[in-house]
Structure formats: structure tokens, C-alpha cells
Amino acid sequence: MRQLRRYAGAALVTVLLLTGCPARDDGYRAGAADAGDPYVPGSGNGGYNVGDYRLRVRYDPATDRLTGQATVTATTTAKLSRFNLDLAGLTVDSVRVDGADARHRQDGAELVITPAHRLDSGRRFTVDVAYGGVPAPVTDGQLGSGGLLATADGAVALGQPVSASTWFPVNDHPSDKATYDIEVTVPDGLAALSNGVPKGRTSTGGWTTWRWVEATPMASYLTTLVIGDYRVETSTHAGKPMVTAVAAALPADGPAAASLARTGAVVDFLASRFGPYPFDSYGGIAIADDRIRYALETQSRPVYGPGFFRSGANGNVIAHELAHQWFGDSVSVARWSDIWLNEGFATYAEWLWEEHDGGRTAQRNAELQYAVTDWSRPSVDPGRSGLFGDAVYKRGALAVHALRRTVGDDTFFRILRGWVAERRGGNATTDDFVAYAEGVADRPLKPLLDAWLIGTGAPTPL
């Protein structure tokens, strides 16, 4: 009788296979190899949220070689059979998930990881990745290049919207923010600067390790690594450490140093308008490499290219990047099509600072910008080629000014202070901001903001 049941069971399996009946779905899937943001196809991943990155990197300027050990702590948002991290141009030596060896392969800029045991949804797990190689920037025909760039005396890791994946494995999209603990080992005599609070440095065998901790969630593109010969100054401002650094190739008493020296004053002014500064440290880094033709709001410690200071001290660029600490860094975009939420407010902060510093008023700046604005180009969803265009920055700032003129100063600044307080450490969309502003103002504002942000004709000037 038992023998007959075994044969019958085998026959049933054969019938199921031959008739194509599906096997039972246990719900485990491969995590998405993309965050689903059309502005940065291939960037970011799905199936988990990162909580923390612990990075241990060593960089040798003599060979441009970087070696690293990354520990990524994350929580699954789905049942995962495998998942991806972004890593461009470097070679992975080993991967362990929760201490067990994991299979891995590299597919372009994707590190595909299959853990020894599948991961249930809602599970906290750790990934240890050993890797190394000679980093190189990632180049995009429409968005430019970003990543770790070798310099004459070291290296600079910088770029928007993509840069982090060129020097560590990462979920490289601003929608997945995390805390960071970063140790950078370099030859004695060189500085190794990064984000957050300085945690000291130690030297042994001709190498010095610098440690930095950013305990407030940070989008991956806001991480930076600046290695080289720098004059580093550490002080305290408003009870928090302030670290500024100027490349030794720039004059010690020149405009870059003079501009960075105003960091504390600019922060204090912006805090009077936007509310408390959102991070545990302050600072800025002025580099000397002419290939960097921009400044970037790297969290707690913006990086400035040398071109901003050639004609003298530039407080406006300092105000712009420091305003981003509220708008873009603390409150980050959920998708890149809403980047005006970063750049429109930071540009408007330039106008506020200029007026405060004895220059043109915000109203006059708005009038001048209104006269030259191309209204056919929208601030919201500007297209990949328009991500860093005037419609995002300057038309976006005009929309901010129009909101101010419409609701009045008291309500306007209540909107700004409340917005950054409510969304602190998180992400947001344009719709989120419009809804919040309407709630504070107790009146419809979408028609107004639509006209200034996406309308194809010039709105009535205010």
C-alpha cells in the first residue's frame, strides 16, 4: 500500500510538470536593480532601506589606488532572495551577509548579492564588502561627471546626482538616506576630510587615519572625500565643531579663505530665517583643482571649486551652499524631478543674504530675474538636460519670492521654518510642499505656484 502511494505521488508530480501548473510562489524576489527614478536610470535599488554605512578606506595618491571595507546595515522592505548595491569601477573581493559568505557578481555598476539564506521582510541585516581598485568618475552626457577624481596631491569625491558609488558600495539615490561612520587612511602629512563631526586621527607606519561621523541621515550624493595638502582649521561655533579647509595651493589670506571665514555668520543669519541649523557640525572646503567648476552642498561641509573666488570673496555662494543644509540636505528630494525644492530655495537664500549684507534687495533681484526668465522651461520636472538649468535655480527662486509676496513675510517664514522642522531628516515632493504651505497659509496656493513653476507664460509680476 505504501509503495502504491509513492508511485501515485510521483505520477502526480509528473502530470503537474507536464501540464505546466506553476510551482507554489513563496514570495521571495530579487530586489529591484533601480530606484525607479527616470532621471537617474540604474541608480539606487529596491527591497531594503539602509540605516547606516560604516566605511574604512585607504587611499594612496602615489598609485591612485583605493582599498575599502564597507559595512552596510539595512532593513528589508520585501522578502528578498537577492539584492543589489551600486558600485562603479571597483572590484569586489568578498561579500558577507550577516557574517556568512554570500555569492556575488558585478554587472556594470551593479553589485548583485545572493545571501546564503533568504531574507524575510522587515528583517535587519548587515552586508560586509571588501573591495578596491583605481576609482574613476562616472560620466553622463547630459548630467556631466561625478565621483572620485585623482588630483595632483590626493583626490576629491564629489558630484551630483551620482558620485558615492565610485568609492563605496551604496544604495545611490537620495530617497534612501542613512547615517555614516567614515575612516580614511592616507599618507602622513595629507588631510582626509569628509562629512560630519571630526572624531580625531591616529598615525602609524607612515599613514594617518582620519575619522568622521555623520549621525543625521544623509543622501549618498552628499557624501564627500577630500584628500590632499590643506590648511585645516577646527573651531567651535554655537557649541558645535566647525571645520574649514583651504587648499595649500590657494593663498592663506586670499578670497577663498576670507569667504569660508564667514561661514558662521552666514549660518547664523540663515538660522534666523529658516530655524535651527539641522546638523551637528559646520564647515566648508575650498579646493584648487580647476576641473571642479561648481560648488556642492555636501552635508555639513560644502565643497567649493576655485572659480568662485577668483574675482574676490563670494558670500553669495557660501549662502547658497549653506542654505542647502536646510533645503536639500536635511529635507531631501524624493525624486530628482523636484530638485527645484533644493535649488530654488538656495538661490532665494542668496538674495536674502545679499540684502542682509548691504547689496541688492530680494525684490530687486526678483525684478531683474523676472525680466530675463524663459517661461517655456519649467522648474518642476525640467527633464534630465535641464536638471541644473536656470529654470530650476532662478525661476524656482522667483516662485519662492512670489509665495512670499502673496502670503506676507510672517506667514512666509512660518511656512519655511515649519516645513524644514516637520520634514527634518526626510524626503519630500513638490506636492508635499504645496500642501504644507496651503495648510499654514489657510488658503489655496497651488494655482499661484503652478503659474510660477510650470506655467508657459509670464505670470503677473508681484
N, C-alpha and C positions, 0 to 999 in steps of 0.2 A: 504493500500500500504506500509506504514512504517513497519507494522507488518510482511509482507512477506519478506521485505529486511532483517529484523533482523534474521528471520528463515534461509534465504538463506546464510547469513553471518556465522551463527552458523554451518550450514551444510558444508560450505567450510572449516572452521577450522577443523571440524571432519575429512573430507576427507584428509586434509594435514597431520593430526596427524596419521591417519591410514596408509597412503601411505609412511610415513617416510620422507616426504620432510623436509629438515633442516630448523630450525628457522634462522632468519636473524642474521648474525655474526656482532656484534657491535665492534669487535676488542679488547675488554678488555681481558687481560690474567693474569694469576698468574706469577709473576716474577720467574725466574729460581732459584732453591734452590742450585745452584752450579755455580762457575765461569767458569766451563768447563776446568779446568787445571787438567790433569790426574795425576800429581804429588801430588796433594792435593785434592783428591775426597771429595766432601762435603763442602769444604771451599769456601767462597765467595758466592755471589748471583748476580742475574741479574735483569734488569729492571730499575735500577737507578744508579746514581753516587752520592756519599757522598761529600759534601763540607766541613762540619765541625762537630766535636764532642765536646760537652760540657759535661764534666764528673764531677760529685760530688760524691765522695766515702768516706766512713768511714770504718776504719779497726781497730778491737780490737784484739790485739795479745793474750789476755787472753782467748778468745774463738775461735780465728781464723775466726771470722765472719766478712763478708764484706756486707755493705748495700750501694746501689748506686742509683743515679738518672742520667740517660743519656738523653741528648737531641741531636738528630741526625738531621742535616739539609742536605737535599739531593734534587736532581732534577731527575725526571723520564726520562727514555730513551725510554719508551714504555707506552701504555695505560694499567694501572695496576688495576686489581680487588683485588689483594693481593700481598704481597711481604714478603721476609724473611730477618732476621738478624741472624748472628751466635752468639750463647751464650751457653757455655758448663758448666753444673754442677750447675748453679744458678737458683733460682726460680723467675719468674716474677710475680709481684703483680698487676701491671696495665700498660696499654698502651694507649696513646692518640695520634692521628694523627691530626695535625692542630687544636689542642685544643679539639677535640671531642673523646669521648671514642671509642676505637676500639676493636673488638674481637681478641683474640689471643689464641694460643695454642703452647705448646712446644713439639717438635718431635725430641728426642735425643738432638743434639747440634744445632737444628734449632728453631728459634722463628718465627712462622708463624703469620703474622698480616693481618687482614682483616679490612680496614678502613671503617668508616661509609659511606663515599662517595668515589666512584671510582676516580682514579687519571688519568688525561689526560697526554699524552706525553708532555714533556717539562715543566712540572709543578714543581715549587719549593715547598717542603713540609717539615714539621718537625714532628719528632717522639719523644715522651717523654716516657721513660721506667723506671719504678720503680722496683727494683729487689734486691735480697740479697741471702745470704747463706754462706756456708763454701767452698771456692774455692779449686780446686784440679787441678794438671797438667793434660794435655792431653797426653796420651802415644801412640806412634806408633811404632810397632815392627821394622820398617825399618828406621824411622827418629828420634827415640828417644822420649824424652818428652819435653814439654814446657808449660809454663803457670805460674799461681800464686802459689808459693811454700811457705808454712809457714816455718819460721826459728826460731831459739832459742829466738830472741828478736824482731821479726817482720815478714816480708815477702819479697819475691822477685818475681816480674812478669817479665819473661824473656823466650825467646825461638824462634826458627826458624825451620820450616816456620810458625808454629802456636803457639800463646801464648795469643794474645789480647782477644780472645773470652772467656777466663777463668775469666776475671774480668770486662768486659763490653760488651754490645751488639754492633756488628760491622759487616761491610762487610769485612771479613777477607781474603783479597787477595791483594798483592801489586799493582795490576792493578788499584785499586780504592784508590788513595791517598787523604788525607784530612788534614785540619788544626785541632789543638786541643787546648782546654782550660780545664785544669785539676786542680781540687781542691781535696786534700787528707787530711782527718781529722784523727789524730792519738792521742794517749795519750801524754800529755806533757812530754817533755824530749826525745822523739824519733824524728828522722828525717824522712821526707817523700819526697823522691826525684823522679823526673820524667824528662821529656824532655823539652827542650826549655828554654825560658827566665824566671828567677825567678821573681815572682810578689809579693813577700812578704809573711808574715804569720801573723796570728792573733790567740790569745788564749782566751778561755772562758770555765769555768766549768771543768777544768782539761784536756781539749782537745785543740790541736793546729791544725789549718788548714794551709796547705802549698799550694800555687798556682803557676802553671807553664803554660806558653803559648808557643806553637809551631806554629808560624804563617806561616811557609813554609810547603807545602804539605808533608805528611809523610805516608809511608806504615804502615799498622797496626802492623805488626810483629816487627817494630822498636820502638814501644811504650814500656816504662818500668815503673815500680813502685818498688822502693826500700825503705823499711821501717825498721828502727832499730836504733841501737846505732852507730852513725857515727860521725867522726870528719869532719865537713863540712867547707870548705874554699871557700870564694867568693872574686873574684878579677876582674880586668878589663884587657883584653888583646886586643890590636889593636882596642880599642874603644867598645868592646863587653864584656858582662859579662862572666866570666869563673867560673864554679862551679865544684870543685873536692871534693870527699868524700872518706874517707878510714874507713873501719870498725874499731870500737874501739878495737876489738879483735886482730887487726894487729898492729905491732909496729909503733909508731908515727914516728920513724926515720928509718924504715925498707925499704926494696926494693920496696914494693908496693907504698909507699908514694914517694920514690925517682923517680920511673918511672912516676907516674902521674904528678910530678912536671915538667917533660919535655914536657908536652902536648903542651904548647905554642910554644916551639922551634920546635917540630915535625910538628905542623900545619904550621908554617911559612915556613919550608923547603918544605913541600908538596905543599903549595900555589905557591912557586916559580916554581914548575914543572907543576902543574895542573891548575893554575889560582886561582882567588879569592875564599876563603873559602865560602861555599854556605849558611851558616845559621847565625842566629842572636846571638848565644851563643856557648860557648865551654865547655869542661869539661870531666869528667870521674869518675867512681865509682869503687872502689876495695872492693869486698865483701869477707867474711871469711868462707862462707859455702862450705865445700869440695864437696858437691853434685853438685855444679856448676863447671864443668870441662872444660869450654870453656869461651871465651870472645865473646861479641856480640856488633855489631856496632849500638846500639840503638841511634837514631838520636840526634846529638849534644852532647850526653853524654854517650859514650860507657861504658859497664859494663864488669869487668874483674874478672874471677874466681881466687881464691887464688893460684892455682897451677902454674900460670905463673911466680910467683915472688919468689918461694921457693929457687931457686939457685942464686938469686940476681936480681938486676934491669934488666928490659927487655924492651929495647927501641923498639925492633922489633915488639912486639905485640901491642905496642902503635901506631907505624907507620901503622900497618895493619888495626887496627880498625879506625884510623883517616882517612886513605885513603878511607875507605868505605864512609865517609861523601860525597865524590865526586862520587865514583863508588859503587852504591848500594842504597845509601840514597837519594842523590839529583837526580841522574839518576838511576831509579829502573828497575828491570826486569819486562817485561810484562807477562812473564810466567817463571815458575821455571826451565824449561829445559835449560834456558840460564843463569844459575847462575854463569857460568864462567866469565861473564861480571862484576860481583861483585868481585869474589874471585881471579880470575887470575890477575886483576889489583891491588888488595890489596896486594897479595903476591909479585907482582913485586915491589910495593912501599916499602916493607920490604927490598928488595935487594938494591933499590935506597938509602934508609935511612942508611942501614948498610955501604954502600960505603961512603956516606957522613960523617958518624960517625967514620970513620977510620978503618972499618972492611973489609971483602972481597968485591971485586968489583961485580957489577951486572953480568959482563961477567963470572967471576969465579963461582958465584952461579949458573948461567945457565949451565956452563960446568958440574958441579957436579950433577945437577939435571938431565941433559940430560942422563948421564951415568946410572941412576937408574930408568928411566921412563918406565912404562909398556905401550907400544904404542897400545896395544889392547883395552885399555879403553879410550873412547872419552871424551873430555871436554864438548862438546855440546851434550845435550840430553843424560846424563850419566846414566839414569834410577834412580828410586827412591832410591835404595840402594846405588847408587854412588853419591848422591847429595852433600855429604860433603867429598868426597874422593880426593885422590891426583891428579886424572886426572883433576878435576875441579880447584883445587888450583894451583898445581905445573906445570902440563902440560899447564894449562891456562897461567901461568906466562911465560913459555917458548915461547908460541905463541906471547905474548906481546914483549918479547925480540927479537924474530925473525922479527917481524914487525919493530922494532927499527933498527936492523942491516940492514934490506933491504932498508928502505927509508931514513935512516940517522937521526941524532939527531934533526936537525932543523925541518924537516917535521914531525917526530915522535911526538915531543912535541906540534907542532901546531895542529896535529890531536887530541891529548889528551885534550888540552885546548879548542879547538873549540867544541869537542864532548860534554864535560860537560857544556859548555856555552849554546850550542844550545838546549840541552835536559834537561836543568836545571828544576827541579821540576816535571819531567815527567817520562815516561817509554820507554823502548826500547828493541829491539831484536838483536840477532847476525847479522841478515841480515841488520838491520839498521846501525849497526856499520861498517860492511864491506863496505856498500855503501858510508858511510860518509868518511871512510878512503881512499877509491879509489878516491873520489871527491877531497880531499885535496892533495893527492899524485899525482893525474892525471896519474894514471896507474892502471892496473888490480892487485888486491891483493887477490881476492878470492881463486885462486889456492894455493897461499902461506899459507893463514890462514886455508884453508881446510886441508892441509897436516899436519900442526902443531896441529890443534884442533881435527880432526876426522879421519885422515888417520890411517891405521892399521900397518904401518911400520915406522921405524925411519926416519924422514926427514934428509937431508944432513945438518950436523951441520954448524952453521954460526959463 
